[in-house]
Amino acid sequence: MVPDRILTATASDGSFSIVAGITTDLVTETQRRNALAPTASAAVGRLVTGAALLGASLKSREKLSLQIASDGPLERIIADVQLNLDRTGKEADAIGARAYTRHPGVDLPLNEHGKFDVGRAVGRGYLQVTRSFEVGQPYVGIVELQSGEIGDDLAGYLGTSQQIPSVVALGVLANPSGIKAAGGIIAQVLPGASEATIATLEERARDMPPVTSQIGGGAGVEEVIASLAGPLHMRYTREYRVAFTCTCSRARVERALLGLGSDELRKMSSERPNTEAVCEFCKTAYVVSKDEVEDLIERLSSR
Ligand SMILES: [Zn+2]
């Protein structure tokens, strides 16, 4: 199988840029951690793929979070992305992403095109994009969902909130035995490019074979880029590895518990011998004993 990779490229005439990626392993790991049913895995897989692709636009220590809140059976899907740093704190050309949904068991009949009915599983609602910088206030943008198919919704966000005309295709190919292929492509028109550029890209996006059938058939990221760029020469600008990465830790759980305040913690320690906190993204369970809760209460009182 082709390993996960994200590649950025710019058209040699400067009219548009492309970020494309293979995310099969990322989506497989997201599916496994969350025990996602097929329709849920397509929806969550598309969102985490979109997040991973947008990860290529981040600087070190920036974070991007995509949150869908909707009236369909999935209700809520969240995907986060950041650049993974090496041990010395330098960028390691690695994108780390993670995702979960409130209702991982959602599974619906295929739609009239024989595809996962992600639009129905998501329903109507909003996409909120939060970009946190190393310092200062985070940037928050909210757009109404276009179709709930996720690719369209991300294109809607980039077009209206970011004012960058964009073409987005995100796909997950799965069967009952697991994720067969996943990946996506985002093309963005660069400042000064003509209206015709976006029209040409939209047309090519409609005509190109689905990203997942390309990847499932063994195509590399360069070939996926070429399928959208057409005859224009593309200059590759940067390459990233991709991995499911969760930033949860015992220290974060303790900070969250400290945030509850001493009254709440006292109640907790008197009611049960152990408190279990499960990370929503990776499902790691952190068990905090009564003694540890009492230590936290002590820490609060000595502040
Ligand atoms: Zn976690």
Boltz pocket constraint, residues with backbone or C-beta under 6 A from the ligand:
constraints:
  - pocket:
      binder: B
      contacts: [[A, 246], [A, 247], [A, 248], [A, 249], [A, 279], [A, 280], [A, 281], [A, 282], [A, 283], [A, 284]]
      max_distance: 6.0
